Amino acid sequence: MSIPPTEFFNRLIQVGFTDLAACQQLSAQIQADVGTDTSAIAQRLIQQGTLTAYQAGLLLSDSPMSLRVGDFISRNDQPTQPLDYWLPSQSCVSAETPQPRHGFLMRVPLQSLNENLRGWIAAHSQIHAPSLQGFELSGGAQSADQTVMIFTPLPDGASLFNVLQNKPQLSARKTVRIGVDIATALHAMHHDGTVAIPHGAVSADHVWVNAKGHGCLLRDPSSPARSPLADWSTSWITRMEHPALHAAPELANAAHQPTPKSDIYSLSCLLFQIYIGRAPFSGNDVAALMRSHAETAPPEIEQAINAGAQGNPILRVLACAMSKDPAARFESAEAFSVALQRAGELVAQSPQSAPATAPTSPAATASPAAPMPPAPATPTQSAAASQTVATPSPAPPSETSPSPPAAKQTAAAPAQTTPAPAPRSTASQTAPPQATAKTPAASQPAPAAPASTAATAAPTPPAAPPVAPASAAPSDEDDEPQRPRRRRRKRSNRVPLLIGMLAVPMVLLTVAVILNGVGQKTVEAPKPTLGDLNRVPPVTRKPENTPKTNPVNASVNGFQVTESDRLLWVPPYPADTKPSSLALLPPGPAMIITVPLSDWVQSPAASPLRTTFAPELDRWVQMVEKRAGVQASEIKRCTAAFYKGPKTGWPEVALAIELTGPKDAKTLFETWKTQEVMFEGVTMHVGAGERADGYFVGGGEKGKPPADGVSAFAIAPGKQIEEVAKNEGGAIPLARSLQSLWDSSSQEANLVALVTPNFLFADGREMLANSVPEFVPILKGWLIPDVAAASISIHTQSDTVYVELREAASGTSTPASLLESLRNQITTWPDWGNQFIVSAVPDASWRLLASKLPGMLQFVGDHTRSTIINQQVVASFYLPSDAGAQVALGTFLAMNTPAGSVAAAQPAAPQKALTVDEMLNRPMSIAFVQLSLQFAIDAVGEEFASGLPDGTKMPNMKIIGGDLQLNGITQNQQIRDFEENNVPLRDVLTKIVRGANPDKTATGPDDPKQALLWVVNPVGKPPAETEILITTRDAAQKKGYVLPKEFQLKE
């Protein structure tokens, strides 16, 4: 039930959207147009631009005041690149300020601002220009919560980087307009303040473009200019391009810092990119790119120079600014601006001066080459409308910066370099921390070290101001209506995934569900026993008093052991160990899990994990024993391989069993209850029934058992076991991305899991939904769309557990971007733990463990190390085995605990639930660059469900894969450049199926050639009993589905 209009308008006044006089006038005008329905009033205010959809949702909820952040109002809770660490906000309205100002807000705890940081913020806040990002400071020591508010006014718009993704080449007029704006801003930074500050990051990701196409130069107020070779992970402005893409050639020397002349060079490169449609220089890596800057010139520039007065005026101006010699460039950014304006006038008078170069694809403009590391992807968090906008979230880490100069001079940042990692067999590694029973994993986290520290005993990310990420709908640079928010390519979930992967049962349980039959009920999340709680590791913030030692280099098992927090930990097994065998498996697996089962069930080192997760582990072990016909203690190794199954969303699982010793063949055959059959001259053993298991004995000739007994065998359904027999049990190859990860694993690890994301969320989606539903959004946010394959290795010893994660990049990302994304996520783990404590009420059975979760996550984050080896992202950490179990259990339980608080005195009034027809006609906005049909439907469902009122259940949306297969249509049909703004759900679904339809000559949804369509089944039922099915026209006719009006054929 919605709130009355009077209450709604009172909330507008209370929150600060309007004052009393203006509200009375607004109320009369709106109600005269749409009546007294509160939802209609809110919708009209959204259309007028007075409210955002996010604001309207909270105003209609029970927590409207959560929109207030100090003296500001939150506009959204989604991040906006590159201002991922800033909250989209607006100022409150009052009699003195009748119009709100839009912008972004950062809330920084006063205690996290050291003197250097305060000095740089103050220096930046003194420099002003209309096209330069400004900063307004408030709060601080006078505020109740001791928080500094940094507000930056910015109009609605988007980063130039995002604009170029849609339109990589701009006109001469727009190029000059942006160039003049940015040059004016640079002149202010170089000359107008008490301190001359070079920018050092002039690029598309540091330019904000408004709806009229004017540019505003963004800047990081927390530090001086950085070298393009420095560490940019602590910047308050996210890098989406590599810093070297537009770097001046003199900056190839890490000792040289940005100057006003290098800023002019960078601006000329940026303007060349947006005018021609591609970056002026490229290279296979940073070194090659910097050589290109120093030694080559773009052919368009050379042509303009050679043509003399007849050459393109804009390119001739850019040629001067792009000179290799800093002294030959414009004397100042102001002179550059004047020259650009004159060149723009000449081009306008002579249209033939426009460049003839055709624009390249957006992807080609984003980075020079695949190996070039792009900027890190930032973690995001989708908060429900009922959550507080001040939720702790990923924030830029603070760093040790040089003091801001007191007199007018050029500010410079120290050079920052990172040693390049070597391949695994010879990689420099750090010896693992020595753990004892008296030093649990979560005790005494290492203190944060200054950025200048070269090596420490353990990596310690510096403190960060906890601010909520922000998002705004980006708009193109043309004078066009505002564009909808584009769906982020990387939706990183803030749950500590790497820690959560310690919960081995969440992986193994998926296998148990398959082994026990499709559709089994989900096992209840485990609760700690009293014994578990007694083992909770203590957490303190006391600094470690570890004596400093000199770096030690020694060769141990093929690793170079070095004490450095920048290198990986040494694994607990030798560097030259081989991966587990892939023999006795059917070809083509998309997911593999291998476990040395006898060691796992008997090893004292694994006891803490076995005890903590006994329900899931016991079930998995029992299913393997039942299917193999032998005890777990007799199984040396069990390898499970996953394949697409006959039932949608449920994969088939084949097992390769290696025994600890030979078993009598006759006894095994009797246990299996199978019959011996010959298949193409090879012996197999099959059970009764179409889906019964078949067995193939390894080690003998053509499936015959060896004379000394059976030591290894395969278990798989009929068709799969035939494939094993054809190969006579030989080892199988894997897809390239999977093979590289498998070759990097070790057979000595206690568990290795390998997976491809597309398989997991398409052919294995029902398996996940019925076994670990709470883990699905986390896995999807981690893997889609940038990870082609991933592996996790876990090894327990007498007193420690070692965890190693590896990722292979997909075609939409690079190893460098995956590494930066992972490192950014690691910095958010403690904030996630703190927010859980604030927003949730843990069950009494594990409240003690929950209270220690933030400290434990901080410790694990501090001790996680990551790098790139052989084009793979690798991260690893060590924990005492007892503490490892507790961290995994605490994370697992926190994932299953919904946000909430003590019940309020009065429950909220329920809202009217929408019918299926009302939902189909309800408007939504969504955009993405490229997704498969399966992921596009998932994305629409998630986006639409997030905006539904409380009490309304979204109908289940699914693709009937069997129907599509009969028409030769796959769920991997690609939909590209999709964008819909404020249109009904039914229209969005129609456009998606039209985009995935194999016959592109279909003229509309009512054309018989439109084979792919959506239907509601059954019609007229409540949403909870209804499904929206993606099927085909032929299947709908056979099954008697009622076609929506869009797909009914013309008579």
N, C-alpha and C positions, 0 to 999 in steps of 0.2 A: 504494500500500500504506500503510495507516494506521499510526500509531505505537502501541506497546503501552500498555496502561493505566498501567503503572508510570511510564513516561516522561511520560505526560500529567499524572498527579498530581504528579510532580516539577516539572513546568513551572508548575503552579498555585502551588507553594511558591516557586519561584525568582522568578516575576513579582511575587508579593506578594498573591495572592488569598486565601491562607490560610496558617496556620502548620502545623508538623509534626503536633501533636496533633490539631488539628481536621481536618487532611487525612486522617489515618488513619481517623477516625470517618466522614468523608464518603465515603471510598473504600469502606469496608465496606457502608455503607448503599446507595450508588448501584449497586455491582456486584451486590448482592443483588436489586435491582429489575430491572436491564436487562442484566446479564451483563457480559462483558468487551469488548464491541465499543466501541471508543473513540468512534466517531461517535455511537453511541446514548448514551454517557455524556455527551458534550458537549451533545447535544440535551436530555437531561434537566436538565442544569444551566441551559440556556437557559430551559426551561419553569419552573424554580424561581426564576428571576431572579438566579441567582448569576453568570451570564455573559450578555453580549450576543452576538448572532450574529456581530458583528464580532470580538469577543474570541475566541470559539470558533474562528473561521476562522484567526486568527493562531496560536493555541495549537496547532492541528493542522498548521500550516505549518512551514517551516524557519526562521522568524524570530520566535519567540514573544517574545523580549526586546524587540522593537521596540514592544511595548505599553507599556513603561516610559518615563515622561517624568519624569526626576528621581525624586522620592519619590512619584510618582503613577502611575496606570495609565489609559491611554486607554480610553474606553468606545465610541467611534465615531469615524469620520473624515468624517462628513457635517455640514454646518452646521445649526445650530438657530436659527431666528429668535426674538428679535432678537439673540441672542448669536453672530452669525456669525463673530466674530473670536476666539471662545473655543473651547477643545477640551473636549468632554465627557469628564470624568475621574472617578476615584474615588481615595480614599486607600488606601494599602497596609494590609494586615492584619498585626497583630503581637500578641504576648501582652498588651501594654498597651492596644491598640486592636483588640479582636476583631471589631468590626463596621466595614465600610468606610463612608465618607461619600461620597455622590455630589455632583457639582457640575460646575463648568467651570473650566478652567485657561487662563491667558494667560502665555506666556513672552516676556518683554521683555528685549532686550539692554541691559545696564547702561549702555552708552555712549549709547543713544538716550534715556535719561531725564535731562533737564536739571533744574536745581534747582527750577524752577516745577512741572514735572510731578511730581517726587518730593514736593514740598510738598502738592500737591492729593491725591495718592494717600494720603499719611500722614494728611491731615485727614479724608478719607472713611473710612479704616480705623479711626479713633477713635470713629466713631458707630455704635452698635449698637441693634438692635431685632429682636424675633422675626420681624416681617414686613418687614424691610428687608434688602436684599441686603448681605451682609457680605463682607469681603475679608481674606484671610490672606496675609501676605507671607513669602517665604523666599528663599534663594539670595542673589544679589547679589555683592558683592566677595569673599565667602568661597567662592563656588562655583567649580568648576573652569572652567566655560564662561562665567563672568561674566554670568550671566543671572538676572534677577529673576523668581521664580515668584509669580503672583497667583492664588490659588485662591478661588473663591466657592462656598460650599456651597449647593446648591439641590436640592430633591427632584425626582423625576420629574414632569414636567408639560408645560405649553405656555404660550406667551404668551396673554394675554387676547385680543389681536387675532385669533389663529388660532382661539380658542374661539368668538369671535363670528362668524366666517365660517360655522361650522356651526350655531350657535344664537344669532341676533342679539339675542334678548330673554330675560333671565333673570328668575327669580322675585324677589319682594320680599325673601325670606329670603337668597337668594344675593347680591342687590345690597347689602344691608346688611352682610353678612359681608365682602364684598370692600371696601366703603367703610370699615368700621371698621379693617380690616387696614391699608389704605393711609393712612388718617388717622393711625393710630398711628405708622407709619413716618415720615410727614411731621413729626409732632411731635418725633420723635427728631432728625431733620435740623435742625429749626429751633431746638431748645433743648438737646439733650443733649451736644453736642460742645464742644470748646474753640473751635470756629468754627461760627457759625450759617450753614448753607448751604441756600439755597432749591433746590428740585429743578429746576423750570423745564421739565419734560418729562412731567408727569403725563398719561398717555394709555394706551390699550389696549396699545400696543407696549412700554410700560415696566412692565407688570404681569405677573408670572409666577403662574400658577394651578396648584396641585397637584391631585392626584386627589380630594381632599376638598373642593375648591372654595375653599380659602383663598388669599388673594393675597399676593404678596411684591413690594415696590416695587423695580424695577431702577434702577440709577443709573450714570452714567459717572464713574469716579473720576479721570479724567485732566484735568478742567477744572471751573471754576465753572459755575453755571447760565447757559444761553444764551438770548438773545432768540429768539422764534419766527421773526424775520426774519433771523437770523444764518445763517452757513454751517454746516450740520450734518454735512458730509461727513467731518469728522475725529472724530466721536463714536465711542466704543468700543461703544455700543449702537445697533444699526441702527434708523433711523426707518422704519416701515411706514405711518404716517399723516403727513399734513402737520402740522408743529409748530403751525400756526395754528388747527387744528381745535378745540382746547380752550383757546386762549390768552385770557387776560383782556383786556378792551377797552383798559386803560391801556397794554398792550404794543404797541398799533398804532404808537406812537412808538418808532422803533428806538433812541432814546437811553435809553428806560426799560428796566430790566433786571428779571428775575423777582424776586419777593419772596415771603415766606410767605403773604401775602394772595392773590397771584396763583396760588399753588399750590392754595389752598383753592378758588378759582374753577374751576381746571382739573379738580380732583377732582369738583366738583359737575357739570360738563359730562360727564365720563366716566360718572358714576353715572346721570345722566339717559339717556345713550345705551344703557347695558346694561339699564336698567329699562323704558324705553319702546320701544327697538328701533331708534332712529335717533339721529343726532347732533342736538343742540339747535339748531345754527346751520349755515347753508350759504351759499354764494356762488359765483359763476362764476369768481372768481379770489381771490387773497389779500386784495386791497383790499376787495372786496365782502364777503368773509367777516368781516374785522375790523369793517366797518361794521355787519354783522348782529349781531356781539357787542355793539357799543356802542349800537345803536338799537332792537333788537327783543327780544322775549321769546317763548319757546315757548308756544303756546296752552295746553298742559297745565299749565304753571306759572301762567299767568294764571288759569286755571280754578280751580286749587287755592287761590290767594290770594283770589279773589273768593268762594269758598265758605266762607271763614273756618274756624271750628272743625270744620266738616263736610268740609273739603277733605282730600285724600290727605295723610297725615302726612309721608310720605317726600318728596313733591314740595314740601311747604311748607318742609321743612328745606333741600332743594336750592335753593329760591327765595332763602332767606337767604344761602346760600353763593354764589349766582350773581348777587348784587347788582352793579349797574354801578359803584357807589361802593365802593372797597376798605374804607372805614371802616365801611360797613354790614354787612360780612360777619362771620362768626364771629371772635372775637378770636384764636383759635388753632385748630390742627388738632385738638387734644385736645377742645376744646369742640364742634367739628363731630362728632367721634366719639361723644361722649356723646349729642348730639341724634339722631344716626342710630340709635343703639341703642334709644333711647326710641321713636322713630318706628317702628322695626321691630317693637317689642312691640305698639304700637297697631294696626298693620296686621295682625299675627297674630291679634289679638283681633277685628278687624273685616275679614273677607275682602272685603266689598264695597268697601273702599278701594282695591283693586287697580285700576290704570289700565286703561281700556277700549281703549287704542290697539292696533291690530293691528301685529305686527312687519312691518317691511319686509324686502326681500331682503338677503342678506349684502352684496352689492355696494354697496347704498345706505348701509350703515353704515360702510363703509371710508373714504369720503371724501365731502365735501359735493357736489361736482359734477365733471364730467369735466375741466374745465380746471384743477382744483385739483391741484397737483403732489404726488403721494404720495411716500413715502420711497423712497430708492434701493434697487434690487435688488442684492444682494451677490453677488460672484463665488463660485462653488462649484467644488469639485474632487472628483471621485469617484476615490478611490485604490483600487487593487487591494489585496487582503488581504496581499500580500507586501510592500507598500511601508511605509516607516517613517512613523509617525504624526506625526513632527516635521517633515514636509515644509513648506518655506516656502510660504506661501499668502497670500491677500488679507488685509491687516491695516489697522487704522485709522490714518491718517496722524497724526503728531504735529503739534502746533500751538504757536504762541507764545501762552501764556496769562498773564494777570496773576498776580502772586505771591499765594499764599494768605495771607489776613490772619492776623496773629499773635494779635490779640485777638479776643474774641467780637464779631462783627458780621455783617452780611448781606453775603455775597459776591456780586459782580456781574461779568459778563463784558462785554467791550467790544462795541459794536454792530458787526455785519458786514453789509455790503450788497454786492450785485452789480448793476452796471448792466444794464438790460434791453436786449437786442439789437434792432436795427431790421431791416426787410425787406432782402432782398439788394440791391435796386437802390440803396438809400441807407444800407446798413449801415456802421457804424463798423468799420473793419478795421485790422489791423496790417500794416505793410509786411513782406514776407518777409525773413528774414535774408539778408544778403549772403554768398554762398558763393563761394569761390575754390578753385582747385586745391590750395592750401596748407591749406585748412580743410575736411577731409572731414566728413561728417555725424556720424560717431561720435566725433570728437575733441573733447575739452574740453567735457564736459557742463556746463551752467550750474549754479552752486551753488544749493542750496535757500535760499529767501528766507523771512523771517518772514511770518506770516500777515497782519501789519498793513501790509505793503508794498503800496502802491496800484498801482504799475505797474513792470514790469521789462522787460528786453530779451527775455526768453523765459519761459514758464511753467515753474515748478519745483516739483512736488509735494514737500512736506516728507517727512522720513524717517518710517518706520512700523515699529513693533515686529513682526517676522515671527512670527506665530502661526498655527497650523493652524485652519481653520474647523471648527465643531462642529455636531453635530446630535443631537437626541434625539427620541424618539417623542412627539409632543404628545398630551395627554389632555384630555378635556372637563372642564368644571368640575363636572359631576355626579359622584356617587359611583359611577362606572362603571369597568369594566375598562379597562386602558390601550389607547389607540387606536394604529393603525399610523401610521408616518411618512407624511405626505401628500407626494405628488410635487410638487416645487417647480415653480411656474409658469415660472420663468426659470432655466434650467440654464446658467449662464454659464461658458464654457470659458476657462481662464486663458491659452491660447495667444494671443499678440498678433495678433488677427485683423486689425486695421487695417493692421499692418505686413505680415502675410502676404498681404493683398490686393495688395501690390506685385508679388507673383509673378503677373504678368499671364498667363503660360502656363497656370497652373492653371485660369483661366477659359477661355482660348482653346482649351485642349486638349479641353474638353468638346465644343466645336464640331467640332474635328477628328475626334473619335471618331464623331460623327454623319455627318459628310461622308464618312468613309471606310467607313461601314457599321456596322451594329449588332454589338456583341459583340467588338470588337477587343481585343487584349491591351493591358494597361496598359503604358505606357512607363516604363522604369526611371527612378527619381529621378536627376537629373543629378549628377555629381560635378565639383567645380571643377577647372579645369585649372591648370597652374602659373602661367599668366598671370592667372587669377582671384585666386590666392593673393597674388600680388605687389601686387594692388590693395586688399588688406584695409586698411580705414582704421585708423589708430592710435587707441587709447582711453586717455585719462588722466583723472584726477580733479582735475586742477589747475584752480582757479577761473578763470573768464574775467576779464580785466582790461579789460572794455569800459567806456569812460567813460560816466557818466550824462549823459543829455541831457534837456532839457525836452520834454514832450509836444508833438507837432507835429500840427496839423490842416490838411489840405489836401484838395482835391477832385481825385481822380485817376480818370478813367474812370467816374465815377458813384459811387465809393466815398469815404467819409470816412476818411482815413488817420490812425490814432491809434496812438501807441506805448503799448500796454497788453497785458499777458499775459492779460487777461480777454476779449479780442475775437479774432475769427477773423483768419487771415492773408488778405491781399489775393490773390485768384487771379491767375494770370499772364495772364489775358485780360480784356478790358473787361467791365464789369458789364452792359452792354446787349446782349451777344451772344445770339443765338437758339440754341435747341437744334437738333440735326440733324433733317432732314426724316423724316417717317414715311410718305412716299409709297412706292408700289410694294411694300407689304407686305400680306399677307392680314390681315383683321381678327381681333381677339381674341388677340394674343400675350400670354403670361404671363412672358416673359423676352426681353430685347433686349440685344444687344451691338453697338456701332458703333465702327469704327476707320477713321481716314483712312489707308488702307493704304499708298499710295505714300509718304507722309511717314514712316510707321513703318519701312518697309524701307530707306529711303534717308537719313533724317535722322541726322546725326552725334550729335545730342543723345540719341537712343535707342540709341546703340551699346552702352553698358554692359549694358543690359537684354537687347538682342539677343544679345550675345556670351554672357552668363551662361546664358541659357535657350534657346540655339540649337536643341537637339533638338525642343522642343515648338513653338517659334515657326516653325521651318522646316516642320514637318509641317502646321501650320495653314495657313500661306501656300500650300503646295503643294496642299492640298485646295481652297482657294478658287480658285486658278488653274485647277485641273482642272475644277471645276464651272462656272466662269464662261467659260472658254475664252480668257482674256487673261492677260497677265503682271501680277504684283502692282504693278509700277511704273506700270502704266497704269490702276490702280484708284484713283481719288481717294478714294472712301469705300465701305466694305463694311459693311452693317448686317444682322446676323443676328437673326431673330425665331424664337422657340421656341413650339411648339404641342403639344397632346396628340397622341401618335402612335397608330397602330393596334396596336403591340406594347407591352404593359404595361411601364411604367417607361422607355420610350425615346421621347423627343419627336421630332416632325418639325421640320425647320429650313428656313425660307425665307430667301433672301438678296435684298437690294436693292443693286444695284451701280451706282455712279456713276463714270463714266470721266473721266480727265484731259482727254480730247479725243474728238471724234467718231470712230467706227470704221465701216468699210464694212459695211453690213448683210449683204450676200451672204456676205462672208468669215465673219462671225459665225455665220450660219445653217449654213454648211458645217461649221464647227468644232463647233457644238452637235449636228449630225447629227439634226435635228428636221424635222418636217413642219408646214407652215402649215395651221391649221384655224380655222374660224369658230365662235365660241361666243356666242350671243345677239347677233350682229351685231358682235362684237369679234374681232380677229385675235389668235391665240395661236400658239405654236410648241411642239409636244410631241414627246417622244421615244417610242421603242418600249418597251412594257412597262407593266404596271399602275402600278408604283412609280417609273417614269422621271420625270426632271425635265421640267417645262414652263417656257416662257419667255414673258415679256410685255415688249414694248418700250415704254418710256416716251417722252414728248415728242412723239409724233405723234397723229394722229387715230384713235381706236378701235384702238390697237395697231399701226397702220401705222408703219414706220420713218420718221423725218423725212428730208427731202430731203438735208440736209447730213450724214447719218450717225447712228449710234446713240450716244447719250451716257449713257443710263441704261436699265437693264432689271431685271426681277424673275426670280428662280429659285425654283421651289417644286414640290413633288409635284402630281399632277394636280388633285385637289380644291382644293388651296390656290391653284393658279394660276388656277383658274376664279373664285375669289373676288376675286383681283386684277383679272381681266378685267371682272367685273361692276362693280367700282368704277372701271374704266378707269384704274387705277394711281394713284388719288387718295390723299391722306394719310388715315390712319385715326385714330380716337379710341382712347384707352386707358381702362382702368378708372380710377376717380377717384384712388386712391392712387398708381398708376403715373403718371398724367398729371401730377400735381403735382410729382413728382420729375423727370420728363422735362423739364418746362417750366423747372426750375431748373438744368438742365445746359447745357453750352455746346458748340456745334459745333466750337469751336477746341480742345477737349480731345483728346488722343491716343487716349483710350479712355474710353467710358462704358458701364457695364454696369448693367442694371436687372432686378430679379427679384422675384417673389412667392414666399414660402416654401412655401405649400401646393403650388404647381406643382412646385417644385424637389424636394421630398421625396416626392411622390406620382407624378406623371407623369414626373418626371425622375430617379427614384431609381436605376434601373439604369444610367443614363448616368453618374451620379456614382460609383457603386460600381465601374464599369469604367474610369474615367478618373482620378479623384482620391479614392480611398477614404479616404486619411488626412485629408482635409479635411471629410468628411461630418459627423462628430460636432461639429467646431468650428462649421461653418455651422449645424447644427441647434441647438446650444446658444445661438448668437447670435440666430437668427431666430425660433425657436419658443418660446412662442406669442405673443410681444408685438410682433412686427414685422409689419406688413401688407405693406410693400414696402421695398426698399432699393436704393440706387444707389451706385456707386463711379466716380469720375472720376480719371483719371491724365493728367498732362501733363508732357512733358519739354521742357526748354530746353537751351541750350548748356552750362549748368553745374549745373542743378538739376532735380529732379523734384518735382512738386506732386501730392499725394494728397488727395482730398476724399470723405468718406463722408456719405451722407444716409440717414435712416431715417424712415419714416412709421409711427406707432403703430397697432396693431390695437385692436379693441374691448376687449381685456383689459388695456390699458395706456394711459399718457398720454405725451406728449412729455417731460414732466419726469422721469418714472420711467425712460424710455429714456436720457435724458441722464445721470442719476445712475448708472445701470448702466454706461454706457460709461466715465464718469470713474472709477468704482471699478475697472473692468477695467484701465484705463491704469496705475493705480498698481501693479498686480501684474506688469507686464511684466518689470521687472528681476528680481523674485523667480523668475519662471518661467525666465528665462535662467540664473540662478544654480543653480536646482534641476536644470536640464538638465545643467549641467557636473558637478554632484555625482552624479547618478543614472545618467548615460549615459556610454558610451565611444564618442566620435565616431570615425569612420573616419579613418585617418591622412591621407587626401587632403584633409580639410578641418578638421583639428584646430586649426590656427592660427586659422582663421575662427571656430570654435566658442569658443575661449578669449576672443575679443573680443565675443561675442554679448551678454553681460549689459550691458557698457558701451554698446554701440550701442543696445540697447533702452532703456536709461536715457535716453540722449540724445533718442531719438525721443519717448519718453513726455513728457520735459520740454518738448519743442517742439510737442506736439500741443495744439491749441486747439479748444474745442467750445462750442456754444451752441444755442439754439432760434430758428429763423427760419421764420415762416409755418407754425407747427405741425410743422416738420420738425427733427429732431435733425441737426446739422451738425458735423462734426469735420474738421480739416485740418492738414496739416503740410508743410514743405518739407525736402528733403534734397539735398545734392549728388548728381548723377545717378550718379556712380561708387559712392558710398557707398550710395545707394538700392538698387542692384543687389545689393550685398553683404548688406545687412540682409534683403532679400527672400530671397536664396539661403540665408543662414544659418537663417532661420526655417523655410523650406521643408524644408531637410535635417534640422533638429532635430525637426520634426514626424514625419519618417520614420525617426528613430533610436529604437529601443525602449530603455526603461530597462534597465540591466544593469550588471555589473561584471566584473572579472576572474574567470574560472571558479574555483569553490571546489575544495578538495582532493577532496571526495567529493560526487558528484551526489546530489540529493534522490531518495529512493525514490518511484517513480511510484505514484499512487493509482489505485484501481480505477475504471475508467470506468463511468459509469451507462448503462443501456440506455434506450431511448425510454420504455418503460413505467415504469421507475423514475423518470425525470424527470417524467412526467405525474403521478405520485403524490407527487412531492416538494413539500412545502409552501413557500409564498412569501407575502409581504405586499406590497400595493401599493394606493395611493389617489391619485385625481386628481379635480379639480373638473369639468372638461369637456374631452374630446378627441374628435376624429373617430375613426372605426373604424380607419383606417390608422395614425394616431398612437398609438391605444390599443394596437394589436397590437405596434407598435414598442416602446412603453414596457414592455409585459409582457416582451417578449423581452430587452430590455436589463436590466431589473431581475432577471429570473430567471437570465440568463447570468452576472451579476456574482457570484452566490452559488454557482456550480457548483464542485466540486472540480477541482483540476488534472488534466488528461488527459481531461476530459469535454467533448465538443463538443456545443453546442446545435444541434438540428435547425433548418434554415432555416424560418422562418415567413413565409408570404406570402399575400396576398389574390389570388384569381383573379378579376380585375376583369371579364373577359368573362362568367364564370358569373353574377356578381351583376347585370350589366346585363340579362341575359335575364329576370331576375325583377324588374327595375325598382328594384334596390337600388344605391346609390352608396357609394363608399368614404368619403364625407363624412358618413355617418350619425353623429349626435352621441350620445355616451355621457356622461351627467352623474352627478355625485355618486357616483362609483365608489369602493368601499372593501372590500377583503378582507384579512383578517388571518390568517396562518398556515393557509392552506387550500391544497390541492393545485393544481398548475398546471392540470390538466384542469378543475377547478371554476372557476378564474379565466377560462379561455377560454370556458367555457360561459356564464358570466354576461355576458361581453362580447358574444358573438353574440346572446344573448337581448336585451340592451339595445339592440343595433343592428337587431333584427328589425323590419321595417316593420309587421307585424300585432301590435299590442300585446295582442290578446285571446288569444294563445297561452298555454296554462296551464302549459306546461313544455317542456323540450327534446324530449320524446317526443310532443308534439302535432304533428299534420300541418301546423298553421298556422305552426310554427317553420320558416320557409324557410331561414334562415341557420344554418350549422353549421360545425364544424371536423372535419377528418379527418386521419389519419396515412396517408401514402402514400410508398412501399409499406410494408405491415405486415410486421414481423419482421426488417427490415434494420437494420444499424448506424446510429447517429445521423448519421454523415457522409453516408450514402446515403438519408436520409429527409427528408421535408418535412412540416411541419404546415400544411395548406392551409385557408384560409377560403373556403368555397364555399357552394353551395345544395343543398337536398335533391334537387331535380330533376337538377342536374348530377351529383351524386354517384351517383344511380341510373343515369344514362346512361353514365357513365365507369367504373362498376363499383367505386367506392370502398367500402371496408368502413366502415360507420358505427360510431363509438364507442358503447358501451353506453347512454350518456346519450340518444342521439338515435334509438335503435331504437324503432320504433312498437310500442305495446302490441297484443298479439294479442287 
